[in-house]
């Protein structure tokens, strides 16, 4: 009954950014699983460079960035946003080369979680964050030593989390300055950041037809689609709300593993998923009302 009353007062535009965040998470997790198949051929750096380059080409074509004048103000917005985006992707792909995808996603989330925590000034926000943290703790292995989680992989995922937090903060400014074309400009800068590492690791193997075909799929589902959706959401949601909403990504990753890889999840993992989904729903239903009363 309460949910029905809230839904009745809401419009489709209220939920459009929430749907965009959810679709972006599904797309990223599916794309990451496909990307790992390229690691034996061109490595994580080569995969990142090829994915970002192809995604940049797609987005620049979609938004026809060459038709719009580019000034210093736009450069100041696109450059840090793109550097954060490229660094985040490089470190994350190096991390999932060493540790499982679900663990890497959970550790990486420390970035947006920190953004949500530092931006929060209300007790109810901290309650949802605490619920998300509890869920994430259940997704991580309790006996890390016996599971032989690579500490280097964890550090790489933490580094990716730092740049993810920066991406959220810088993306807000980029969206305001660059508008809907912000992902195209940011992805171009990100590709330039990753290309030297990719060429150094894979060389001309990057240009093999079958590698390009798989990388194109990864580029579409891991970069072009999700970052456009996230930019759409970032321009319409408070920074802290976006940070909390993305807490669902480790849960989506765990579900993707179960559906696509046949992984059997124990009860504790499903409880973690439920806690994160609960935090996502909670912040969705309270963020708009609380922001109006601030």
PAVEXTI-281761 format. One record per residue: residue in three letters; x, y, z of N, C-alpha, C in turn. Coordinates in steps of 0.1 Angstrom, whole numbers, padded with zeros to 4 digits, always signed. Example, Ala and Ser with C-alpha at 12.3 -4.5 7.8 and 13.67 -1.06 7.14 Angstrom:
BEGIN
ALA+0132-0057+0078+0123-0045+0078+0132-0033+0078 SER+0128-0022+0071+0137-0011+0071+0129+0000+0079 
***
This chain:
BEGIN
UNK+0008-0012+0000+0000+0000+0000+0009+0013+0000 UNK+0019+0013+0008+0028+0024+0009+0035+0026-0005 UNK+0040+0015-0010+0047+0015-0023+0038+0020-0034 UNK+0025+0016-0033+0015+0020-0043+0013+0035-0043 UNK+0012+0041-0030+0010+0055-0029+0022+0063-0035 UNK+0034+0058-0032+0046+0064-0037+0047+0064-0052 UNK+0044+0052-0057+0044+0050-0072+0034+0059-0079 UNK+0022+0061-0072+0012+0069-0078+0016+0084-0079 UNK+0024+0088-0069+0029+0102-0069+0041+0105-0079 UNK+0046+0094-0084+0058+0095-0092+0055+0095-0107 UNK+0063+0100-0115+0061+0100-0129+0072+0091-0135 UNK+0070+0088-0148+0080+0079-0155+0094+0086-0155 UNK+0094+0099-0155+0107+0106-0155+0115+0104-0142 UNK+0108+0102-0131+0114+0099-0118+0122+0086-0119 UNK+0117+0076-0126+0123+0063-0125+0132+0060-0137 UNK+0132+0069-0147+0140+0067-0159+0155+0066-0155 UNK+0161+0075-0147+0175+0074-0143+0177+0061-0135 UNK+0168+0056-0127+0170+0044-0120+0170+0032-0129 UNK+0162+0032-0139+0162+0021-0149+0175+0021-0157 UNK+0180+0033-0160+0193+0035-0167+0204+0029-0159 UNK+0205+0032-0146+0215+0026-0138+0215+0011-0137 UNK+0203+0005-0136+0201-0009-0136+0206-0016-0149 UNK+0201-0010-0160+0205-0015-0173+0220-0014-0176 UNK+0226-0003-0171+0241-0001-0172+0248-0012-0164 UNK+0244-0016-0152+0250-0026-0144+0250-0040-0151 UNK+0238-0043-0157+0237-0056-0164+0246-0056-0176 UNK+0246-0046-0183+0255-0045-0195+0270-0046-0192 UNK+0274-0039-0181+0288-0040-0177+0292-0054-0173 UNK+0284-0060-0165+0287-0074-0160+0288-0084-0171 UNK+0278-0083-0180+0279-0093-0191+0291-0090-0200 UNK+0294-0077-0203+0305-0074-0211+0318-0078-0205 UNK+0319-0077-0191+0332-0081-0185+0334-0096-0186 UNK+0324-0104-0186+0325-0119-0187+0330-0122-0201 UNK+0326-0115-0211+0330-0117-0225+0345-0112-0226 UNK+0348-0101-0220+0361-0095-0221+0372-0105-0216 UNK+0369-0112-0206+0379-0122-0200+0383-0132-0210 UNK+0375-0135-0220+0379-0145-0230+0390-0139-0239 UNK+0392-0126-0239+0403-0120-0247+0416-0119-0240 UNK+0416-0121-0227+0428-0120-0219+0440-0129-0224 UNK+0437-0142-0227+0448-0151-0231+0454-0146-0244 UNK+0447-0138-0252+0451-0134-0265+0458-0121-0265 UNK+0452-0111-0259+0458-0097-0260+0460-0091-0246 UNK+0457-0099-0235+0460-0094-0221+0449-0084-0217 UNK+0449-0080-0204+0440-0071-0199+0442-0057-0205 UNK+0455-0053-0207+0457-0039-0212+0453-0038-0226 UNK+0456-0048-0234+0451-0048-0248+0436-0048-0249 UNK+0430-0056-0241+0415-0057-0241+0409-0043-0237 UNK+0415-0037-0227+0410-0023-0223+0412-0013-0234 UNK+0424-0013-0240+0427-0003-0251+0417-0005-0263 UNK+0415-0018-0267+0407-0020-0278+0393-0017-0276 UNK+0388-0021-0264+0374-0018-0260+0371-0003-0259 UNK+0380+0004-0253+0378+0019-0251+0379+0026-0265 UNK+0388+0022-0273+0390+0028-0286+0378+0026-0295 UNK+0373+0013-0296+0361+0011-0304+0349+0018-0298 UNK+0347+0018-0285+0336+0025-0279+0337+0040-0282 UNK+0349+0046-0281+0350+0060-0284+0346+0063-0299 UNK+0350+0054-0308+0346+0056-0322+0331+0055-0324 UNK+0325+0046-0317+0310+0045-0318+0303+0057-0312 UNK+0307+0061-0300+0301+0073-0294+0303+0086-0302 UNK+0315+0087-0307+0318+0100-0314+0310+0100-0327 UNK+0307+0088-0333+0299+0088-0345+0284+0091-0341 UNK+0280+0085-0330+0266+0087-0326+0263+0102-0323 UNK+0272+0108-0316+0270+0122-0312+0276+0132-0322 UNK+0283+0127-0332+0288+0136-0343+0296+0148-0336 UNK+0306+0144-0328+0313+0155-0320+0320+0164-0329 UNK+0324+0160-0341+0331+0169-0350+0323+0181-0355 UNK+0310+0180-0353+0301+0191-0358+0300+0202-0347 UNK+0305+0200-0335+0304+0209-0324+0317+0216-0321 UNK+0318+0229-0319+0331+0235-0315+0335+0230-0302 UNK+0348+0228-0300+0354+0223-0288+0363+0234-0282 UNK+0360+0239-0270+0368+0249-0264+0376+0245-0252 UNK+0383+0254-0245+0391+0250-0234+0382+0246-0222 UNK+0371+0252-0221+0362+0249-0210+0358+0234-0211 UNK+0355+0230-0223+0351+0216-0225+0363+0206-0223 UNK+0374+0211-0227+0386+0203-0225+0389+0200-0210 UNK+0387+0211-0202+0389+0210-0188+0380+0200-0181 UNK+0368+0199-0187+0358+0189-0181+0361+0175-0186 UNK+0364+0174-0199+0366+0161-0205+0379+0154-0201 UNK+0390+0162-0199+0403+0155-0196+0403+0148-0183 UNK+0400+0154-0172+0400+0146-0159+0390+0135-0159 UNK+0378+0137-0165+0368+0127-0166+0373+0115-0173 UNK+0379+0117-0185+0384+0106-0193+0396+0099-0187 UNK+0405+0107-0180+0416+0100-0173+0411+0091-0162 UNK+0401+0095-0155+0396+0087-0144+0389+0074-0150 UNK+0382+0076-0161+0376+0065-0168+0386+0055-0174 UNK+0396+0060-0180+0406+0051-0186+0414+0043-0175 UNK+0418+0050-0164+0425+0044-0153+0417+0034-0146 UNK+0404+0037-0144+0395+0028-0137+0394+0015-0145 UNK+0392+0016-0158+0391+0004-0166+0404-0005-0167 UNK+0415+0002-0168+0428-0005-0169+0430-0013-0156 UNK+0429-0007-0144+0431-0013-0132+0421-0024-0129 UNK+0409-0022-0133+0398-0033-0131+0401-0045-0139 UNK+0405-0043-0152+0408-0055-0160+0420-0063-0155 UNK+0430-0055-0150+0442-0062-0144+0438-0069-0132 UNK+0428-0064-0124+0423-0070-0112+0416-0083-0115 UNK+0407-0083-0125+0399-0095-0127+0408-0106-0135 UNK+0420-0102-0139+0429-0113-0144+0434-0121-0132 UNK+0434-0115-0120+0440-0122-0108+0430-0127-0099 UNK+0418-0121-0098+0408-0125-0088+0395-0126-0095 UNK+0385-0134-0089+0372-0136-0095+0365-0122-0097 UNK+0356-0122-0107+0349-0110-0111+0340-0105-0099 UNK+0333-0114-0092+0324-0109-0081+0332-0103-0070 UNK+0344-0108-0066+0352-0102-0056+0357-0089-0061 UNK+0362-0088-0073+0367-0075-0078+0357-0064-0078 UNK+0345-0068-0082+0334-0058-0082+0331-0053-0068 UNK+0331-0062-0059+0328-0059-0045+0338-0049-0039 UNK+0351-0053-0042+0362-0044-0037+0362-0031-0044 UNK+0360-0031-0057+0360-0018-0064+0349-0009-0059 UNK+0338-0014-0054+0327-0006-0049+0331+0003-0038 UNK+0343+0001-0032+0347+0010-0021+0347+0025-0026 UNK+0350+0027-0039+0350+0040-0044+0337+0047-0044 UNK+0327+0042-0051+0314+0049-0050+0308+0049-0036 UNK+0311+0038-0028+0306+0038-0014+0312+0050-0006 UNK+0324+0053-0008+0331+0064-0002+0324+0077-0006 UNK+0321+0078-0019+0314+0090-0024+0301+0092-0017 UNK+0293+0081-0016+0280+0082-0010+0282+0085+0005 UNK+0292+0080+0012+0294+0082+0026+0297+0097+0029 UNK+0307+0102+0021+0312+0116+0024+0302+0126+0019 UNK+0293+0123+0010+0283+0132+0005+0271+0133+0014 UNK+0270+0123+0023+0257+0121+0030+0257+0130+0043 UNK+0246+0136+0046+0244+0144+0058+0232+0140+0066 UNK+0226+0129+0062+0213+0124+0068+0215+0110+0073 UNK+0209+0108+0085+0210+0095+0091+0204+0083+0082 UNK+0193+0086+0075+0187+0076+0067+0196+0071+0056 UNK+0204+0080+0050+0214+0077+0040+0224+0067+0046 UNK+0229+0070+0058+0239+0062+0064+0233+0048+0067 UNK+0221+0047+0070+0214+0034+0072+0214+0026+0060 UNK+0211+0032+0048+0211+0024+0036+0226+0020+0032 UNK+0235+0029+0035+0249+0026+0032+0254+0014+0041 UNK+0250+0014+0053+0253+0003+0062+0247-0010+0057 UNK+0235-0010+0052+0229-0022+0047+0237-0027+0035 UNK+0241-0017+0026+0249-0021+0014+0262-0027+0018 UNK+0269-0021+0028+0281-0027+0033+0280-0041+0039 UNK+0269-0043+0046+0266-0056+0051+0264-0066+0040 UNK+0257-0062+0029+0256-0071+0018+0269-0074+0011 UNK+0277-0064+0009+0290-0066+0003+0299-0075+0011 UNK+0298-0074+0024+0306-0083+0033+0302-0098+0031 UNK+0290-0100+0028+0285-0114+0026+0289-0119+0012 UNK+0291-0110+0003+0296-0114-0011+0311-0117-0011 UNK+0318-0111-0002+0332-0114-0001+0335-0127+0007 UNK+0345-0135+0004+0348-0147+0011+0352-0144+0026 UNK+0346-0151+0035+0350-0149+0049+0364-0155+0053 UNK+0368-0165+0045+0381-0172+0048+0390-0169+0036 UNK+0394-0157+0034+0402-0153+0023+0415-0161+0021 UNK+0421-0164+0032+0434-0171+0032+0432-0185+0025 UNK+0421-0192+0028+0419-0205+0022+0415-0204+0008 UNK+0409-0193+0004+0404-0191-0010+0416-0186-0019 UNK+0427-0183-0013+0439-0178-0020+0436-0166-0029 UNK+0429-0156-0024+0427-0144-0031+0440-0137-0033 UNK+0444-0133-0045+0456-0127-0048+0456-0112-0042 UNK+0465-0109-0033+0465-0096-0027+0468-0085-0037 UNK+0476-0088-0047+0478-0078-0058+0465-0075-0065 UNK+0457-0085-0068+0445-0083-0075+0435-0074-0066 UNK+0435-0076-0053+0427-0068-0044+0432-0054-0044 UNK+0445-0052-0044+0450-0038-0045+0446-0031-0058 UNK+0447-0039-0069+0443-0033-0082+0428-0029-0082 UNK+0420-0038-0076+0406-0035-0075+0403-0023-0067 UNK+0411-0021-0056+0409-0009-0047+0413+0003-0055 UNK+0424+0002-0063+0428+0014-0071+0417+0017-0081 UNK+0411+0007-0087+0400+0009-0096+0388+0016-0089 UNK+0386+0012-0077+0376+0019-0069+0378+0033-0066 UNK+0391+0037-0064+0394+0051-0062+0391+0059-0075 UNK+0394+0054-0086+0391+0061-0099+0376+0060-0102 UNK+0369+0050-0097+0355+0049-0099+0348+0061-0091 UNK+0353+0063-0079+0348+0074-0071+0350+0087-0078 UNK+0363+0089-0084+0366+0101-0091+0357+0103-0103 UNK+0354+0091-0110+0346+0092-0122+0332+0097-0119 UNK+0326+0093-0107+0313+0098-0103+0313+0113-0101 UNK+0323+0118-0094+0324+0132-0091+0327+0140-0103 UNK+0337+0135-0111+0340+0143-0123+0330+0142-0134 UNK+0322+0130-0134+0312+0128-0144+0301+0138-0143 UNK+0298+0142-0130+0287+0152-0128+0291+0165-0135 UNK+0303+0169-0133+0308+0182-0139+0308+0180-0154 UNK+0313+0169-0159+0314+0167-0174+0300+0167-0180 UNK+0291+0161-0173+0277+0161-0179+0271+0175-0180 UNK+0274+0183-0170+0269+0197-0170+0275+0205-0181 UNK+0288+0203-0183+0295+0211-0193+0294+0206-0207 UNK+0294+0192-0209+0295+0186-0222+0281+0181-0227 UNK+0272+0180-0218+0258+0176-0221+0258+0161-0224 UNK+0249+0157-0233+0247+0143-0236+0259+0136-0243 UNK+0268+0145-0249+0280+0139-0256+0291+0137-0247 UNK+0290+0139-0234+0301+0137-0224+0307+0124-0225 UNK+0300+0112-0226+0306+0099-0227+0315+0098-0240 UNK+0312+0105-0251+0320+0104-0263+0334+0111-0260 UNK+0333+0123-0254+0346+0130-0252+0354+0122-0241 UNK+0347+0118-0230+0354+0111-0220+0360+0098-0225 UNK+0353+0090-0233+0358+0078-0238+0370+0080-0247 UNK+0370+0091-0255+0381+0093-0264+0394+0096-0255 UNK+0393+0104-0245+0404+0106-0236+0408+0093-0229 UNK+0399+0085-0225+0402+0072-0218+0409+0063-0228 UNK+0405+0062-0240+0412+0054-0250+0426+0058-0252 UNK+0429+0071-0252+0442+0076-0253+0451+0073-0241 UNK+0445+0072-0230+0452+0068-0217+0456+0053-0218 UNK+0447+0045-0223+0449+0030-0223+0457+0025-0235 UNK+0457+0032-0246+0463+0027-0259+0478+0024-0257 UNK+0486+0033-0251+0500+0029-0250+0503+0016-0242 UNK+0495+0013-0232+0496+0001-0224+0492-0011-0233 UNK+0481-0009-0240+0476-0020-0249+0485-0024-0260 UNK+0491-0014-0267+0500-0016-0278+0513-0023-0272 UNK+0517-0018-0261+0529-0024-0255+0527-0039-0251 UNK+0515-0042-0247+0512-0056-0243+0509-0065-0255 UNK+0501-0060-0264+0496-0069-0275+0501-0066-0289 UNK+0506-0054-0291+0511-0051-0304+0501-0053-0316 UNK+0505-0058-0327+0496-0059-0339+0485-0070-0337 UNK+0486-0078-0326+0475-0088-0324+0462-0081-0322 UNK+0462-0068-0318+0450-0060-0316+0442-0059-0329 UNK+0449-0060-0340+0442-0058-0353+0437-0071-0360 UNK+0439-0082-0353+0434-0095-0359+0418-0095-0360 UNK+0412-0099-0371+0398-0098-0373+0389-0104-0361 UNK+0393-0116-0357+0385-0123-0346+0386-0115-0333 UNK+0398-0109-0331+0400-0101-0318+0391-0089-0319 UNK+0391-0082-0331+0383-0070-0332+0369-0073-0331 UNK+0364-0084-0336+0350-0088-0335+0345-0089-0321 UNK+0353-0097-0313+0349-0099-0299+0350-0086-0291 UNK+0361-0078-0294+0363-0065-0287+0352-0056-0290 UNK+0346-0056-0302+0335-0048-0306+0323-0051-0297 UNK+0320-0063-0295+0309-0067-0286+0311-0062-0272 UNK+0324-0064-0267+0327-0059-0254+0326-0044-0253 UNK+0330-0037-0264+0330-0022-0264+0315-0017-0263 UNK+0306-0024-0270+0292-0020-0270+0286-0022-0257 UNK+0288-0034-0251+0281-0037-0239+0288-0033-0226 UNK+0301-0031-0227+0309-0027-0215+0312-0012-0214 UNK+0311-0005-0226+0314+0009-0226+0304+0018-0232 UNK+0301+0016-0245+0292+0025-0252+0278+0026-0245 UNK+0272+0014-0243+0258+0014-0237+0258+0019-0222 UNK+0266+0012-0213+0265+0016-0199+0270+0030-0196 UNK+0280+0035-0202+0285+0048-0198+0275+0059-0203 UNK+0269+0056-0214+0259+0066-0219+0247+0066-0209 UNK+0243+0054-0205+0232+0053-0195+0235+0059-0182 UNK+0248+0057-0177+0252+0063-0165+0253+0078-0165 UNK+0257+0083-0177+0258+0098-0178+0244+0104-0178 UNK+0234+0097-0184+0220+0101-0184+0215+0101-0169 UNK+0219+0091-0161+0215+0091-0147+0222+0101-0139 UNK+0235+0103-0141+0243+0113-0134+0238+0127-0135 UNK+0232+0130-0147+0227+0143-0149+0214+0146-0142 UNK+0207+0135-0137+0194+0136-0131+0193+0132-0117 UNK+0204+0126-0111+0204+0121-0098+0214+0128-0089 UNK+0212+0130-0076+0222+0135-0067+0234+0126-0067 UNK+0246+0131-0065+0258+0123-0065+0257+0111-0055 UNK+0252+0114-0043+0252+0104-0033+0242+0093-0037 UNK+0231+0097-0043+0221+0087-0047+0226+0078-0058 UNK+0234+0083-0067+0240+0075-0078+0250+0066-0072 UNK+0258+0071-0062+0268+0062-0056+0262+0050-0049 UNK+0250+0052-0042+0244+0041-0035+0237+0032-0044 UNK+0231+0037-0055+0224+0029-0064+0233+0019-0071 UNK+0246+0023-0074+0255+0014-0081+0260+0003-0071 UNK+0256+0003-0059+0259-0008-0050+0253-0021-0055 UNK+0244-0020-0064+0238-0033-0069+0247-0040-0079 UNK+0258-0034-0083+0267-0040-0093+0273-0053-0089 UNK+0278-0055-0077+0283-0068-0073+0272-0078-0073 UNK+0260-0075-0069+0249-0084-0069+0246-0088-0084 UNK+0246-0079-0093+0243-0082-0107+0255-0091-0112 UNK+0267-0088-0108+0278-0097-0112+0276-0111-0107 UNK+0272-0113-0094+0270-0126-0089+0258-0133-0096 UNK+0248-0126-0100+0237-0132-0107+0242-0136-0121 UNK+0250-0127-0127+0255-0131-0141+0263-0143-0140 UNK+0271-0145-0130+0279-0157-0128+0271-0169-0127 UNK+0260-0168-0120+0251-0179-0118+0244-0183-0131 UNK+0239-0173-0138+0232-0175-0150+0240-0179-0162 UNK+0252-0173-0164+0260-0175-0175+0271-0185-0174 UNK+0276-0186-0161+0287-0195-0159+0284-0207-0151 UNK+0271-0208-0146+0267-0220-0139+0272-0221-0125 UNK+0275-0209-0119+0281-0209-0105+0269-0212-0095 UNK+0272-0220-0086+0262-0223-0075+0265-0214-0063 UNK+0256-0205-0060+0259-0196-0049+0253-0201-0036 UNK+0261-0201-0025+0256-0204-0012+0246-0194-0006 UNK+0239-0198+0004+0229-0189+0010+0234-0176+0014 UNK+0247-0175+0020+0252-0162+0024+0253-0153+0012 UNK+0257-0158+0000+0258-0149-0011+0245-0143-0015 UNK+0234-0151-0015+0221-0147-0018+0216-0136-0008 UNK+0219-0139+0005+0216-0129+0015+0223-0115+0012 UNK+0235-0116+0008+0242-0104+0004+0236-0097-0007 UNK+0232-0104-0017+0225-0098-0029+0212-0092-0024 UNK+0204-0098-0015+0192-0093-0010+0194-0080-0002 UNK+0205-0080+0006+0208-0067+0013+0211-0056+0004 UNK+0219-0058-0006+0222-0047-0015+0210-0043-0023 UNK+0202-0052-0028+0190-0048-0035+0181-0040-0025 UNK+0180-0044-0012+0172-0036-0003+0177-0022-0001 UNK+0191-0021+0000+0196-0007+0001+0193+0001-0012 UNK+0194-0005-0023+0191+0002-0036+0176+0007-0036 UNK+0167-0002-0032+0153+0002-0032+0150+0013-0021 UNK+0157+0011-0010+0155+0021+0001+0159+0035-0003 UNK+0171+0036-0009+0176+0049-0013+0168+0055-0024 UNK+0163+0046-0033+0154+0051-0044+0142+0057-0039 UNK+0135+0051-0029+0122+0056-0024+0124+0068-0015 UNK+0135+0070-0009+0137+0081+0000+0145+0093-0005 UNK+0153+0091-0015+0162+0101-0020+0154+0113-0025 UNK+0144+0111-0033+0137+0123-0039+0130+0131-0028 UNK+0123+0124-0018+0116+0131-0008+0126+0139+0001 UNK+0137+0133+0005+0146+0139+0014+0154+0151+0007 UNK+0157+0149-0006+0163+0160-0013+0154+0173-0014 UNK+0141+0171-0015+0132+0182-0016+0131+0189-0002 UNK+0133+0182+0009+0132+0187+0022+0145+0193+0027 UNK+0156+0191+0020+0169+0196+0024+0170+0212+0024 
***
